[in-house]
Amino acid sequence: MAPGAPSSSPSAILAALLFSLVKRKQYGNQRCPAAAVARLPLLAVLSLAQAIVVYTDREVHGAVGSRVTLHCSFWSSEWVSDDISFTWRYQPAGGRDAISIFHFAKGQPYIDEVGTFKERIQWVGDPRWKDGSIVIHNLDYSDNGTFTCDVKNPPDIVGKTSQVTLYVFEKVPTRYGVVLGAVVGGVLGAVLLLLLLFYLVRYCWRRRQAALRRRLSAMEKGKLHKSGKDSSKRGRQTPVLYAMLDHSRSTKAASEKKSKGLGESRKDKK
C-alpha cells in the first residue's frame, strides 16, 4: 500500500477469532449455538468498520533552512477522548529503524530528547478538531525520510498508521501539477475577462441603440404634431381667403356695372 493511504488493521480479525475461541471454550465440547456462530463474521465486519482511520499527505517538499508542516488527522467512531494520543516516528531515507520523535498525551506535547529534531519540532495540532499536525523548522538534507503518524482514541485504538515522505531540496522544485494548475487558471481567467468585455460592449451598444430609438421616436412625434398644427391653420385660413375673393369679385362687378351705366347715360345725352 502507498504511504499516506490509511487502511484497517488485521488485528480486528484476530480479535474476532479470539472471541470465537473464548466462546468455544465457554461451551466446552458442546456445539456452539448457530446464532453465536452467525454473529462472528458480523463482529469482525463491525470491528473493521469502526477501526480508527489516520490521514496524512503522501509527500511534502521543503527547502533547506525553511520549515514544513506535517499534517495528521483521523476519523474515529468514538468521541474524542481525554486519553487521546498522537505519536510521530521518523525513519531516515535508506534506513530500516524508525525512532520516536514526538508524543502527545494527556493534553501535553512531549518532544523526545534524543535525535536531531528535539529543538526543531513545534506542536500545532488540536485534538478537539482531530488534528495532530507538527511543524519541523530549519530543514536539512538529513531530514529526508518517512514520518509516521499514529493515533489512539480510547476505546478506539484499532487502526493502521499513516505515513508521509519528506523531500528536502536546495530550492523547492516547481511541480508539474502546480504549473498545469497555473496555466489552466490563467486561461480560465482570460476567458472570463473576454466574456466580461463582450457583455459590457454588448450592453453599451444596446443602451445606445435604445437611446437612438427614443430620440427618433420623439422627432417623429414632433413632426406629426407640427404638421397637424399647419393643417389646422390652413383650414382656418381657407374661408377667409374665399370671403376675400368673393368680396373682390363683387366689388369689381359693381364697378364695371357702374362704369357701364355712366357710358350709356352719356350716349343718351348726345
Backbone bond lengths (Angstrom), bond angles and torsions (degrees), N, CA, C in turn:
res aa  C-N    CA-C-N  psi(-1)  N-CA   C-N-CA  omega(-1)  CA-C   N-CA-C  phi
1 M - - - 1.474 - - 1.518 109.46 -
2 A 1.339 117.49 141.98 1.457 122.19 -177.30 1.506 109.98 -69.92
3 P 1.349 117.93 149.52 1.467 120.34 177.53 1.502 111.05 -61.39
4 G 1.325 114.59 145.43 1.456 119.36 178.90 1.501 113.64 88.19
5 A 1.346 118.70 -10.11 1.449 121.00 -179.25 1.514 109.43 -95.08
6 P 1.334 118.79 114.53 1.444 121.39 -177.82 1.508 111.55 -74.59
7 S 1.321 117.44 153.08 1.455 121.74 176.09 1.506 108.41 -154.49
8 S 1.317 117.21 165.29 1.449 122.01 179.45 1.512 109.97 -79.98
9 S 1.338 116.32 155.68 1.453 121.98 -175.81 1.513 110.69 -94.17
10 P 1.353 118.47 146.00 1.467 120.75 175.77 1.507 112.60 -69.07
11 S 1.346 118.17 -8.69 1.453 119.81 179.13 1.527 111.47 -63.04
12 A 1.357 116.54 -25.01 1.464 119.08 176.71 1.519 110.82 -63.98
13 I 1.329 115.58 -41.06 1.470 119.42 178.58 1.509 110.33 -66.53
14 L 1.338 116.42 -39.52 1.465 119.89 177.78 1.528 110.49 -62.43
15 A 1.339 116.13 -38.77 1.464 119.06 177.74 1.520 111.25 -62.54
16 A 1.335 116.35 -39.34 1.467 119.47 178.18 1.511 111.37 -65.75
17 L 1.334 116.47 -39.07 1.468 119.56 178.56 1.523 111.15 -66.22
18 L 1.332 117.43 -41.34 1.461 120.89 176.96 1.523 110.73 -61.08
19 F 1.309 115.81 -40.00 1.454 120.00 177.26 1.526 110.33 -61.43
20 S 1.338 115.88 -38.62 1.469 120.25 178.55 1.520 110.80 -64.17
21 L 1.346 117.45 -43.44 1.458 120.58 179.91 1.518 111.69 -64.68
22 V 1.341 116.59 -40.31 1.469 119.56 177.82 1.515 110.85 -61.75
23 K 1.301 116.76 -41.88 1.463 120.20 179.46 1.523 111.17 -63.57
24 R 1.326 115.78 -42.74 1.462 118.71 179.28 1.524 110.76 -63.77
25 K 1.317 117.44 -39.65 1.464 120.44 178.37 1.519 110.77 -66.00
26 Q 1.350 116.45 -34.89 1.448 120.57 -179.83 1.528 110.91 -66.19
27 Y 1.313 116.34 -39.57 1.455 119.79 -178.76 1.535 112.46 -85.70
28 G 1.309 116.31 -10.74 1.464 120.22 178.69 1.505 111.16 68.28
29 N 1.319 114.79 -136.52 1.463 119.35 -179.63 1.507 112.59 -79.85
30 Q 1.340 116.04 -7.49 1.456 118.14 179.04 1.529 109.87 -69.08
31 R 1.262 112.76 157.10 1.468 118.98 179.56 1.526 109.88 -78.02
32 C 1.325 117.43 132.44 1.471 121.58 179.67 1.517 109.88 -63.83
33 P 1.320 116.80 143.09 1.464 119.18 176.12 1.529 110.28 -60.62
34 A 1.317 114.92 147.61 1.475 120.14 -177.91 1.517 111.16 -62.63
35 A 1.351 117.81 -34.91 1.463 120.88 -178.95 1.516 111.11 -65.21
36 A 1.373 116.21 -39.17 1.462 119.21 179.60 1.516 110.92 -66.94
37 V 1.323 115.56 -41.06 1.462 119.00 179.24 1.527 110.41 -65.41
38 A 1.324 116.96 -38.35 1.464 120.54 -178.23 1.515 111.39 -68.18
39 R 1.356 116.68 -26.66 1.463 119.60 -178.24 1.523 112.97 -77.76
40 L 1.334 117.66 -17.14 1.463 120.26 -176.07 1.534 112.58 -61.99
41 P 1.345 119.49 -50.40 1.478 118.26 177.14 1.518 112.40 -60.57
42 L 1.365 116.70 -36.09 1.456 119.99 179.85 1.521 111.11 -65.02
43 L 1.346 116.92 -39.56 1.455 120.18 177.34 1.518 111.24 -64.18
44 A 1.319 114.98 -40.01 1.469 118.23 178.74 1.523 111.00 -63.18
45 V 1.341 116.58 -42.51 1.469 120.36 179.84 1.520 110.42 -64.76
46 L 1.358 117.35 -42.65 1.454 119.87 179.49 1.515 111.53 -64.45
47 S 1.330 116.56 -37.11 1.458 119.65 178.18 1.516 110.87 -64.27
48 L 1.326 115.98 -40.87 1.467 119.48 178.30 1.524 110.73 -66.26
49 A 1.349 116.20 -40.34 1.457 119.36 -176.69 1.522 111.67 -69.49
50 Q 1.339 117.32 -29.29 1.445 120.46 -176.36 1.528 113.12 -96.06
51 A 1.335 118.28 4.99 1.459 120.38 179.39 1.517 110.02 -64.80
52 I 1.339 116.03 142.65 1.450 120.80 179.43 1.522 109.74 -66.40
53 V 1.323 116.75 140.23 1.464 122.36 -176.89 1.521 108.49 -118.50
54 V 1.324 116.81 125.54 1.462 122.94 -177.92 1.527 109.05 -108.06
55 Y 1.324 116.44 140.27 1.460 122.04 -178.66 1.533 110.14 -125.17
56 T 1.320 116.01 136.07 1.463 123.11 170.69 1.520 108.50 -141.01
57 D 1.331 116.31 170.17 1.462 119.92 171.43 1.519 109.08 -68.82
58 R 1.319 115.58 156.82 1.464 119.06 176.93 1.526 110.45 -72.73
59 E 1.334 115.83 -42.45 1.464 120.57 177.86 1.523 109.38 -157.20
60 V 1.331 115.32 154.42 1.462 121.70 177.16 1.521 108.10 -133.92
61 H 1.350 115.82 154.71 1.451 121.90 -179.66 1.528 109.46 -122.81
62 G 1.307 115.35 145.34 1.455 120.52 178.25 1.515 110.95 -148.67
63 A 1.328 116.27 156.47 1.461 121.92 178.73 1.526 109.31 -98.42
64 V 1.312 114.76 154.88 1.461 120.53 179.55 1.528 109.27 -60.15
65 G 1.330 116.36 130.60 1.452 121.76 179.17 1.514 114.69 87.66
66 S 1.321 118.03 -8.47 1.464 120.83 179.89 1.529 109.65 -94.83
67 R 1.308 116.00 -167.65 1.460 120.47 178.37 1.528 109.11 -128.01
68 V 1.306 115.33 159.93 1.455 120.23 -178.42 1.528 107.90 -143.44
69 T 1.332 115.66 145.70 1.460 121.77 178.62 1.517 109.51 -102.53
70 L 1.316 116.17 127.06 1.464 122.56 175.28 1.527 107.35 -100.39
71 H 1.323 115.41 106.47 1.460 120.53 -176.51 1.519 110.62 -83.07
72 C 1.330 114.70 142.26 1.457 120.95 176.63 1.521 108.33 -147.51
73 S 1.321 116.60 124.58 1.454 122.15 176.54 1.523 108.53 -136.20
74 F 1.312 116.29 172.01 1.467 118.41 -176.48 1.514 110.31 -152.19
75 W 1.327 114.55 163.22 1.459 122.77 171.65 1.505 107.97 -122.94
76 S 1.333 115.90 135.54 1.455 120.68 -179.91 1.515 109.01 -140.98
77 S 1.326 116.14 145.49 1.457 120.99 177.58 1.524 111.67 -76.46
78 E 1.343 116.95 -11.40 1.449 121.97 -178.98 1.530 110.25 -101.92
79 W 1.344 115.68 159.21 1.449 120.13 171.74 1.524 109.57 -65.18
80 V 1.321 116.31 154.91 1.460 119.88 179.02 1.526 108.62 -63.58
81 S 1.314 114.88 120.22 1.468 121.00 -175.81 1.524 111.25 -86.05
82 D 1.335 115.13 155.52 1.469 119.65 173.77 1.524 111.22 -68.16
83 D 1.322 115.87 -18.94 1.465 120.93 -179.86 1.523 112.62 -96.62
84 I 1.314 116.97 16.61 1.465 119.87 -179.90 1.525 110.06 -62.53
85 S 1.317 115.78 146.49 1.467 120.45 -179.12 1.518 109.90 -140.67
86 F 1.340 114.58 146.95 1.468 123.00 174.77 1.531 107.61 -124.19
87 T 1.307 115.62 136.34 1.464 120.55 177.97 1.521 108.96 -132.15
88 W 1.329 115.45 129.17 1.467 121.53 176.05 1.530 108.69 -111.04
89 R 1.331 114.65 131.88 1.463 120.93 176.54 1.527 108.92 -122.64
90 Y 1.320 114.86 153.65 1.467 120.63 -176.43 1.524 109.41 -129.14
91 Q 1.352 113.49 131.57 1.463 120.73 175.85 1.524 108.10 -122.34
92 P 1.335 118.06 113.39 1.472 119.70 -177.27 1.531 111.56 -60.28
93 A 1.321 115.38 155.52 1.469 120.15 177.78 1.524 108.88 -62.80
94 G 1.309 117.05 127.04 1.460 122.35 -178.06 1.515 113.95 83.59
95 G 1.341 117.93 -4.85 1.458 121.00 179.50 1.517 111.74 -91.51
96 R 1.325 114.97 166.53 1.460 120.45 -179.48 1.523 112.72 -109.85
97 D 1.311 116.66 -30.80 1.453 120.51 -175.54 1.525 110.71 -96.00
98 A 1.335 115.47 140.10 1.471 121.84 176.64 1.524 108.87 -105.48
99 I 1.311 116.86 139.71 1.461 122.08 -179.83 1.523 109.00 -117.32
100 S 1.330 115.44 148.42 1.460 120.57 177.54 1.523 109.05 -79.64
101 I 1.335 115.83 130.75 1.467 119.82 -178.69 1.525 112.19 -118.73
102 F 1.358 117.84 -18.21 1.457 119.62 -178.19 1.522 108.96 -154.86
103 H 1.351 114.60 145.81 1.460 120.04 178.57 1.529 108.52 -147.11
104 F 1.332 114.99 135.95 1.461 121.61 176.60 1.525 108.06 -122.55
105 A 1.334 116.98 124.94 1.458 121.76 179.73 1.513 109.31 -156.34
106 K 1.342 115.94 149.72 1.462 122.43 178.68 1.534 112.16 54.47
107 G 1.327 115.76 32.61 1.450 120.03 177.47 1.511 115.27 77.61
108 Q 1.349 117.94 9.03 1.458 121.29 -177.43 1.533 110.25 -127.52
109 P 1.362 116.96 137.19 1.465 119.96 175.36 1.529 110.32 -85.89
110 Y 1.341 115.33 142.63 1.462 121.37 178.70 1.527 108.30 -130.17
111 I 1.334 114.95 120.60 1.464 120.19 178.42 1.515 107.78 -101.02
112 D 1.333 115.76 127.46 1.459 120.00 -178.24 1.524 110.13 -64.35
113 E 1.294 115.27 137.72 1.460 121.70 -177.22 1.520 112.46 -78.60
114 V 1.319 116.96 -8.49 1.466 120.59 -177.97 1.524 108.17 -105.21
115 G 1.327 116.46 139.54 1.456 120.26 176.67 1.513 112.84 110.01
116 T 1.324 114.96 174.91 1.469 120.77 -175.27 1.516 113.34 -85.50
117 F 1.345 117.86 -3.90 1.470 120.28 -176.37 1.527 112.62 -101.57
118 K 1.312 118.51 1.84 1.465 120.92 -169.90 1.524 113.08 -61.98
119 E 1.325 118.71 -28.82 1.467 121.25 -179.72 1.527 112.38 -111.47
120 R 1.328 116.62 11.37 1.469 119.23 -174.77 1.524 113.03 -123.92
121 I 1.311 118.71 3.19 1.460 122.18 -178.65 1.523 110.06 -100.92
122 Q 1.338 114.85 137.42 1.465 121.24 177.74 1.528 108.92 -129.83
123 W 1.318 116.32 130.27 1.474 122.13 177.59 1.523 109.87 -81.79
124 V 1.343 117.19 122.34 1.466 122.12 179.47 1.522 111.25 -125.77
125 G 1.328 117.14 9.68 1.459 120.90 -178.28 1.515 113.05 -82.23
126 D 1.322 114.80 173.63 1.460 122.19 177.48 1.524 107.50 -148.80
127 P 1.338 118.27 107.05 1.471 120.21 -177.67 1.524 113.09 -58.45
128 R 1.334 117.51 -30.05 1.462 119.43 -179.85 1.516 111.59 -61.52
129 W 1.325 116.84 -30.18 1.464 122.13 177.46 1.523 111.52 -102.29
130 K 1.321 116.04 17.24 1.471 122.39 178.14 1.529 111.12 56.10
131 D 1.310 114.98 44.95 1.464 122.10 -176.44 1.531 108.99 -122.46
132 G 1.321 116.16 124.33 1.462 121.56 178.51 1.516 112.12 -123.32
133 S 1.330 117.66 40.19 1.456 122.43 -174.13 1.529 111.48 -79.21
134 I 1.336 115.06 151.54 1.466 121.85 175.19 1.529 108.55 -132.66
135 V 1.325 115.56 160.77 1.466 122.53 177.39 1.524 108.04 -119.26
136 I 1.332 115.59 134.85 1.462 121.38 175.54 1.524 107.70 -109.99
137 H 1.328 116.52 122.60 1.461 122.72 -177.29 1.535 110.06 -97.07
138 N 1.347 113.07 160.53 1.470 121.15 173.14 1.531 111.78 50.80
139 L 1.312 115.50 62.33 1.462 120.95 -176.53 1.523 111.57 -63.58
140 D 1.335 113.92 151.45 1.460 121.43 178.10 1.523 108.45 -140.04
141 Y 1.348 115.93 161.91 1.464 119.45 -179.63 1.526 111.54 -58.31
142 S 1.320 117.16 -30.98 1.464 120.46 -178.12 1.526 112.25 -70.23
143 D 1.346 118.17 -8.37 1.462 121.01 179.35 1.517 112.32 -83.02
144 N 1.325 117.88 -6.87 1.461 119.81 178.23 1.528 109.33 -58.43
145 G 1.311 115.34 133.31 1.456 119.17 178.99 1.516 111.60 159.95
146 T 1.318 115.10 -165.62 1.470 122.50 -176.27 1.522 109.81 -112.24
147 F 1.328 115.53 130.59 1.458 122.38 178.11 1.524 108.08 -111.17
148 T 1.321 115.88 133.00 1.463 122.56 -176.87 1.517 110.05 -114.62
149 C 1.335 115.82 131.25 1.463 122.30 177.25 1.521 109.16 -108.77
150 D 1.325 115.89 126.52 1.463 122.22 179.90 1.524 108.02 -123.67
151 V 1.331 116.69 131.28 1.463 122.44 -176.79 1.521 109.24 -124.44
152 K 1.343 115.66 135.64 1.453 122.62 173.67 1.521 108.10 -126.00
153 N 1.326 115.67 126.09 1.466 121.10 179.54 1.529 108.11 -127.37
154 P 1.340 117.62 78.14 1.471 120.93 -174.52 1.529 111.46 -52.37
155 P 1.336 116.68 137.20 1.470 127.18 5.00 1.519 114.97 -84.07
156 D 1.322 117.67 4.75 1.461 121.37 -179.82 1.531 108.63 -87.74
157 I 1.330 116.05 94.01 1.462 120.24 -177.73 1.516 112.08 -121.68
158 V 1.325 116.47 -0.10 1.465 120.42 -179.19 1.518 108.99 -90.06
159 G 1.298 117.34 126.57 1.458 121.58 179.00 1.509 111.29 168.23
160 K 1.305 115.87 176.19 1.461 121.98 -178.32 1.520 109.69 -111.05
161 T 1.322 116.14 144.18 1.461 121.19 177.86 1.525 110.37 -71.01
162 S 1.320 115.41 168.38 1.464 121.28 177.60 1.523 108.68 -127.76
163 Q 1.318 115.85 145.78 1.469 121.35 -172.88 1.524 111.26 -122.00
164 V 1.340 115.07 146.98 1.458 122.68 175.48 1.527 107.75 -133.15
165 T 1.317 116.06 135.71 1.464 121.46 -178.85 1.524 109.81 -100.60
166 L 1.326 115.49 130.08 1.465 121.88 -179.67 1.522 109.91 -102.55
167 Y 1.350 115.32 130.78 1.471 121.87 176.22 1.525 107.46 -119.87
168 V 1.334 115.47 122.97 1.460 121.56 -179.72 1.527 108.56 -107.24
169 F 1.338 116.76 129.19 1.462 122.89 -178.17 1.526 109.43 -124.97
170 E 1.327 114.15 163.29 1.458 119.23 172.59 1.522 109.84 -64.36
171 K 1.312 115.16 -40.69 1.451 122.91 175.15 1.516 107.23 -140.45
172 V 1.309 115.92 129.34 1.467 119.59 -175.63 1.521 109.53 -62.47
173 P 1.329 118.76 120.69 1.472 120.39 -178.82 1.522 111.22 -70.34
174 T 1.307 113.99 148.77 1.459 119.78 176.16 1.510 108.58 -79.47
175 R 1.298 115.91 120.33 1.452 119.74 -176.93 1.524 111.06 -79.02
176 Y 1.332 114.57 153.26 1.458 120.76 -178.13 1.523 111.28 -60.50
177 G 1.338 116.39 -38.69 1.453 119.52 -179.66 1.514 112.29 -63.78
178 V 1.349 115.46 -37.48 1.465 119.05 179.16 1.524 110.62 -66.43
179 V 1.339 116.04 -43.47 1.471 120.16 178.92 1.519 110.65 -63.17
180 L 1.336 116.01 -45.56 1.457 119.62 179.56 1.522 111.21 -62.09
181 G 1.328 116.48 -41.35 1.458 119.75 178.13 1.520 111.91 -63.35
182 A 1.351 116.27 -39.76 1.459 119.54 178.51 1.529 111.35 -65.01
183 V 1.341 116.19 -41.09 1.472 120.19 179.59 1.524 110.50 -64.68
184 V 1.326 115.77 -47.19 1.468 119.46 -179.73 1.526 110.48 -62.69
185 G 1.339 116.09 -42.14 1.457 119.14 177.98 1.519 112.45 -62.31
186 G 1.358 116.50 -40.04 1.462 119.53 178.02 1.517 112.36 -64.12
187 V 1.342 115.53 -42.54 1.468 119.57 179.35 1.527 110.53 -63.56
188 L 1.333 116.62 -45.34 1.468 119.59 179.07 1.527 111.01 -62.83
189 G 1.341 116.67 -38.55 1.457 119.50 177.73 1.522 112.03 -63.66
190 A 1.343 116.10 -41.21 1.461 119.51 178.55 1.528 111.58 -65.03
191 V 1.344 116.07 -40.98 1.466 119.93 179.07 1.532 110.47 -63.27
192 L 1.317 116.61 -44.26 1.461 120.32 178.84 1.535 111.25 -62.66
193 L 1.342 116.19 -38.98 1.463 119.71 178.22 1.523 111.44 -64.53
194 L 1.340 116.62 -43.02 1.464 119.96 177.99 1.528 111.55 -63.26
195 L 1.328 116.54 -41.81 1.465 119.52 177.90 1.528 110.86 -62.45
196 L 1.326 115.79 -40.72 1.464 119.35 178.55 1.520 111.52 -62.94
197 L 1.340 116.50 -43.85 1.465 119.81 177.76 1.522 111.40 -63.50
198 F 1.344 116.50 -40.82 1.462 120.45 179.97 1.527 111.20 -60.71
199 Y 1.330 116.11 -48.32 1.460 119.27 -179.11 1.526 111.53 -68.16
200 L 1.329 117.49 -31.28 1.462 120.17 177.57 1.523 110.71 -67.59
201 V 1.344 116.90 -46.13 1.469 120.67 177.97 1.519 110.68 -63.29
202 R 1.332 116.22 -40.72 1.460 119.81 179.69 1.524 111.15 -64.16
203 Y 1.316 115.84 -40.88 1.466 119.93 178.53 1.531 111.10 -63.82
204 C 1.341 117.64 -44.20 1.463 121.07 179.21 1.519 111.18 -64.00
205 W 1.350 116.09 -40.33 1.470 119.31 -179.52 1.528 110.59 -65.05
206 R 1.330 116.68 -44.93 1.462 119.62 179.40 1.524 111.56 -63.66
207 R 1.317 116.38 -37.75 1.453 119.50 178.83 1.517 110.90 -65.62
208 R 1.338 116.83 -39.48 1.465 120.02 178.99 1.520 110.55 -67.49
209 Q 1.363 116.30 -41.16 1.453 119.01 178.19 1.523 111.66 -62.45
210 A 1.317 117.21 -39.84 1.463 120.29 178.45 1.527 110.84 -64.67
211 A 1.339 117.31 -39.13 1.466 120.10 178.48 1.523 110.43 -65.28
212 L 1.342 117.38 -40.92 1.465 120.10 178.12 1.520 111.75 -64.21
213 R 1.339 116.29 -40.26 1.462 118.53 178.64 1.528 111.42 -64.66
214 R 1.323 116.45 -40.44 1.462 118.58 177.71 1.522 111.14 -63.69
215 R 1.336 117.45 -38.67 1.460 120.72 179.91 1.529 111.46 -66.50
216 L 1.345 115.83 -43.83 1.464 119.71 178.64 1.521 111.30 -64.17
217 S 1.311 116.42 -39.65 1.466 119.63 178.47 1.525 110.93 -63.47
218 A 1.339 115.88 -40.67 1.464 119.29 178.76 1.520 110.85 -65.13
219 M 1.348 117.21 -39.46 1.464 120.19 179.03 1.516 111.06 -65.04
220 E 1.337 117.49 -41.97 1.466 120.03 179.60 1.526 111.16 -64.41
221 K 1.328 116.26 -40.15 1.464 118.73 177.45 1.528 111.42 -63.60
222 G 1.342 116.79 -37.44 1.465 120.50 178.33 1.517 111.87 -65.50
223 K 1.332 116.86 -40.64 1.471 119.79 178.60 1.519 111.33 -64.57
224 L 1.309 117.18 -44.18 1.460 120.01 -179.87 1.530 110.73 -62.64
225 H 1.312 115.88 -41.07 1.472 118.98 179.41 1.528 111.35 -64.70
226 K 1.347 117.08 -39.13 1.460 121.09 179.33 1.521 111.23 -67.58
227 S 1.346 117.04 -42.90 1.469 120.05 179.20 1.522 110.76 -64.29
228 G 1.340 117.07 -35.44 1.468 119.80 176.82 1.521 111.67 -64.30
229 K 1.329 116.62 -40.56 1.469 119.69 177.14 1.514 111.55 -63.54
230 D 1.367 117.19 -42.74 1.476 119.83 179.95 1.505 111.84 -62.87
231 S 1.326 116.61 -42.08 1.470 119.31 -179.18 1.527 110.36 -65.93
232 S 1.342 117.94 -36.96 1.472 119.38 178.48 1.525 110.38 -67.24
233 K 1.331 117.33 -36.48 1.458 120.15 177.27 1.515 110.73 -64.43
234 R 1.347 114.93 -44.43 1.467 117.85 179.19 1.518 110.81 -63.68
235 G 1.312 117.80 -35.81 1.469 120.64 178.76 1.521 111.40 -64.44
236 R 1.332 115.89 -37.42 1.451 118.42 179.56 1.534 111.42 -74.62
237 Q 1.326 118.88 -31.38 1.464 121.81 -177.37 1.530 112.34 -78.03
238 T 1.293 120.34 -23.58 1.483 122.90 -175.36 1.526 112.70 -61.34
239 P 1.321 121.71 -49.97 1.496 119.58 178.60 1.515 112.96 -60.40
240 V 1.296 116.52 -34.80 1.470 119.30 179.29 1.512 110.18 -64.74
241 L 1.333 115.71 -43.09 1.470 119.14 179.58 1.522 110.97 -63.52
242 Y 1.364 115.06 -42.73 1.466 118.18 179.09 1.541 110.41 -62.81
243 A 1.282 117.33 -39.50 1.473 120.37 179.77 1.527 110.54 -65.47
244 M 1.333 116.41 -39.60 1.464 119.64 178.74 1.514 110.45 -66.20
245 L 1.340 116.38 -39.63 1.469 119.19 177.91 1.520 111.36 -63.99
246 D 1.340 116.33 -44.32 1.470 119.21 179.24 1.535 111.25 -62.29
247 H 1.327 116.45 -39.91 1.466 119.90 -179.76 1.528 111.27 -65.13
248 S 1.362 114.87 -41.17 1.475 117.42 179.71 1.521 110.64 -67.54
249 R 1.352 116.17 -38.08 1.468 118.57 178.87 1.549 111.57 -64.75
250 S 1.313 116.51 -43.04 1.476 119.69 -179.91 1.533 111.31 -66.53
251 T 1.311 114.79 -37.68 1.463 118.36 178.01 1.531 110.91 -65.00
252 K 1.315 115.31 -40.99 1.463 120.00 179.55 1.526 110.52 -65.75
253 A 1.321 115.20 -43.44 1.480 118.43 -179.85 1.539 110.73 -63.53
254 A 1.327 116.69 -39.65 1.481 119.80 179.72 1.522 111.26 -65.73
255 S 1.333 116.21 -39.79 1.464 118.59 -179.90 1.520 110.17 -68.34
256 E 1.346 117.07 -38.30 1.477 118.88 177.78 1.527 110.89 -64.66
257 K 1.345 115.53 -40.45 1.460 119.41 -179.28 1.525 111.03 -65.76
258 K 1.300 115.69 -38.94 1.446 120.73 -179.80 1.522 111.22 -66.95
259 S 1.332 115.99 -43.23 1.467 119.04 179.04 1.527 110.85 -66.10
260 K 1.318 116.91 -34.69 1.455 121.03 178.61 1.539 110.41 -67.22
261 G 1.335 116.43 -40.68 1.494 119.90 178.50 1.528 111.35 -64.54
262 L 1.285 116.76 -38.46 1.453 120.87 179.35 1.536 109.80 -65.31
263 G 1.304 117.12 -38.09 1.475 120.38 -179.39 1.512 110.88 -66.53
264 E 1.307 116.73 -40.26 1.474 119.96 -179.37 1.552 110.49 -67.62
265 S 1.303 117.19 -38.63 1.485 121.04 -179.27 1.527 109.55 -65.49
266 R 1.272 119.26 -35.32 1.456 122.85 -180.00 1.547 109.21 -67.72
267 K 1.361 114.22 -38.87 1.475 116.78 178.36 1.520 112.00 -63.37
268 D 1.325 113.17 -41.26 1.470 117.64 -179.42 1.530 111.03 -63.37
269 K 1.236 120.88 -38.03 1.451 123.74 178.99 1.515 111.54 -64.56
270 K 1.215 117.92 -36.05 1.448 120.64 178.43 1.510 109.56 -70.46
